[in-house]
Amino acid sequence: AFQADEGYRRSGVPLVAYYAGHWFPAESGDDIGLYYFAPQLSRFLHLGPANSVDFFFAGILLVCFAIGASGAMRLFRRSSIRFAAAMVLLVNLAIDVRCGDVYIVQSAIIVAVVPWALYFCRMPRCSKVVWPAAFLAGVAASIMNYIRVHSGTAALIFIAVIVLFSLPLSRTRRALLVSVMLAGVILPIIFFHAMVFRRDAVLQKLEPGF
């Protein structure tokens, strides 16, 4: 994270790393999203590289678990079941905090989308909210895939199955809703491909032989 932060500070281009006089790609594996968002947080919030990474993962956990908890409260009506669901979410949160690193996104996205998917599935008539919800779920799951490879894929498959076989919609509208979700998936793909293309063009100028 330090090298990515230093490269971004010196070049002004995301995903560029710098160390000991050399320029190179910031990402070291399948977590390109981390090396994009952490330096952004470091810059805008004036955090150190390590603190920006911690803040990034803490933000993912808190947002996803808040979304999942609100969905669970709507899904379940009985107080006892709501309490049990809250306890399960808290245990999951504690496990994620203990595990840390990029692996937390694999469960965080599931926690965020599954309660809402089940809630929409149980509604007698499908709310209009399901359309932007499907799009946002697609965007979120796709971004998670760039933080940890395929961490959002299970959530996407689950939502697609719910939409195609359980939502109270016609076949045409079900197919259209899946298309809306896939449109959300495509946006981060286009964005990160553009970022990598720009990064590579800059590295070709900064680092001979790249």
C-alpha positions in Angstrom: 0.0 0.0 0.0 2.9 2.4 0.7 4.3 1.9 -2.8 0.9 2.5 -4.4 0.4 5.6 -2.2 3.8 7.0 -3.1 3.3 6.3 -6.8 -0.1 8.0 -6.8 1.3 11.0 -4.9 4.2 11.4 -7.4 2.4 10.7 -10.6 -1.2 11.6 -9.9 -2.3 8.4 -11.7 -4.0 5.6 -9.8 -2.5 2.1 -9.8 1.0 3.4 -10.3 3.5 2.4 -7.7 6.9 3.8 -7.0 9.9 2.5 -4.9 13.6 3.0 -5.0 13.6 5.0 -8.2 11.4 2.5 -10.2 7.8 2.7 -11.4 5.6 -0.4 -11.7 2.0 -1.6 -11.4 0.6 -1.1 -7.9 -1.4 -4.3 -7.7 0.4 -7.5 -6.8 -2.4 -10.0 -7.6 -6.1 -10.0 -7.9 -6.8 -7.1 -5.5 -6.6 -4.2 -8.0 -9.5 -2.5 -6.3 -7.7 -2.1 -3.0 -4.8 -0.4 -4.7 -7.2 2.0 -6.4 -9.4 3.0 -3.4 -6.8 3.0 -0.6 -4.6 5.7 -2.1 -7.8 7.8 -2.9 -8.8 7.6 0.8 -5.2 8.4 1.8 -5.3 11.5 -0.3 -8.8 12.8 0.5 -8.8 12.0 4.2 -5.1 12.7 4.8 -4.4 9.2 6.2 -1.3 7.2 6.1 -1.1 4.2 3.8 -1.7 1.6 6.5 -4.6 3.6 8.1 -6.2 4.1 4.7 -6.3 0.3 4.1 -7.8 -0.2 7.6 -10.4 2.5 7.0 -11.3 1.0 3.6 -12.0 -2.4 4.9 -13.7 -1.1 8.0 -16.0 1.0 5.7 -16.8 -2.1 3.6 -17.8 -4.1 6.7 -19.9 -1.4 8.3 -21.8 -0.4 5.1 -22.4 -4.0 4.1 -23.5 -5.2 7.5 -25.7 -2.1 8.0 -27.4 -2.8 4.6 -27.8 -6.5 5.5 -29.2 -5.7 9.0 -31.8 -3.4 7.6 -32.8 -6.0 5.1 -33.1 -8.6 7.8 -35.3 -6.4 9.9 -37.7 -6.0 6.9 -37.5 -9.7 6.1 -38.4 -10.9 9.6 -41.4 -9.7 11.5 -41.1 -11.5 14.8 -38.9 -9.9 17.4 -37.3 -13.2 18.4 -36.3 -14.0 14.8 -35.0 -10.5 14.4 -32.9 -10.9 17.5 -31.5 -14.2 16.2 -30.7 -12.7 12.8 -28.9 -9.8 14.5 -26.8 -12.2 16.6 -25.8 -14.2 13.5 -24.8 -11.0 11.7 -22.8 -9.9 14.7 -21.0 -13.2 14.9 -20.2 -13.0 11.2 -19.0 -9.5 11.7 -16.7 -10.6 14.5 -15.2 -13.4 12.4 -14.6 -11.0 9.5 -12.9 -8.5 11.8 -10.6 -11.3 13.1 -9.8 -12.5 9.6 -9.2 -9.1 8.1 -7.6 -8.3 4.8 -9.3 -8.7 1.4 -11.0 -11.9 2.4 -13.7 -10.0 4.3 -15.4 -8.9 1.1 -16.4 -12.4 0.3 -18.9 -12.5 3.2 -19.6 -8.8 3.4 -21.3 -8.7 0.0 -23.3 -11.8 0.8 -24.5 -10.3 4.0 -25.5 -7.1 2.2 -27.5 -8.6 -0.7 -29.1 -11.9 0.6 -31.6 -10.5 3.1 -32.9 -7.9 0.6 -33.1 -10.5 -2.2 -35.2 -12.8 0.1 -37.3 -9.8 1.2 -38.2 -8.9 -2.4 -38.8 -12.5 -3.1 -41.5 -12.7 -0.4 -43.4 -9.6 -1.5 -46.8 -10.3 -3.1 -46.1 -7.7 -5.7 -42.7 -6.6 -6.8 -41.8 -3.1 -5.7 -40.3 -0.6 -8.2 -37.3 -0.4 -5.8 -36.2 -3.8 -7.0 -34.9 -2.2 -10.3 -32.3 0.2 -8.8 -31.6 -2.4 -6.1 -30.6 -4.9 -8.8 -28.4 -2.4 -10.6 -26.7 -1.3 -7.4 -26.2 -5.0 -6.4 -24.5 -5.6 -9.7 -22.2 -2.6 -9.3 -21.3 -3.6 -5.7 -20.6 -7.3 -6.5 -18.5 -6.3 -9.5 -16.4 -3.9 -7.4 -15.9 -6.6 -4.8 -14.6 -8.9 -7.6 -11.8 -6.3 -8.1 -11.0 -6.3 -4.4 -10.9 -10.1 -4.2 -11.3 -12.2 -7.3 -14.8 -13.7 -7.6 -15.8 -12.5 -4.2 -19.0 -11.1 -5.6 -19.7 -13.9 -8.0 -21.7 -16.0 -5.6 -23.9 -13.0 -4.7 -24.6 -12.4 -8.4 -25.5 -16.0 -9.0 -27.8 -16.0 -6.0 -29.6 -12.8 -7.1 -30.0 -14.2 -10.7 -31.6 -17.4 -9.4 -33.9 -15.4 -7.1 -34.9 -13.1 -10.0 -35.4 -15.8 -12.6 -37.3 -18.3 -10.4 -38.9 -16.5 -7.4 -39.8 -12.9 -8.0 -43.5 -12.2 -8.8 -42.8 -10.9 -12.3 -43.4 -12.0 -15.9 -40.7 -13.8 -17.7 -39.9 -10.8 -19.8 -39.5 -8.6 -16.7 -37.4 -11.1 -15.0 -35.0 -11.3 -17.9 -35.0 -7.5 -18.1 -34.2 -7.3 -14.4 -31.2 -9.7 -14.8 -30.1 -7.5 -17.7 -30.3 -4.4 -15.4 -28.1 -6.2 -12.8 -25.6 -7.2 -15.5 -25.4 -3.6 -16.7 -24.4 -2.7 -13.1 -21.7 -5.4 -13.3 -20.3 -4.1 -16.6 -19.8 -0.5 -15.3 -16.9 -1.3 -12.9 -15.3 -3.6 -15.5 -15.2 -0.7 -18.0 -13.9 1.7 -15.4 -11.1 -0.5 -14.1 -10.1 -1.5 -17.7 -9.8 2.2 -18.5 -7.7 2.8 -15.3 -5.3 0.0 -16.2 -5.0 1.2 -19.8 -4.2 4.7 -18.5 -1.8 3.3 -15.9 0.1 1.2 -18.5 0.4 4.3 -20.8 1.9 6.3 -18.0 4.3 3.5 -17.0 5.6 3.2 -20.6 6.7 6.8 -20.3 8.1 6.7 -16.7 9.8 3.3 -16.7 12.0 2.3 -19.7 11.4 -1.2 -20.8 8.0 -1.6 -19.2 
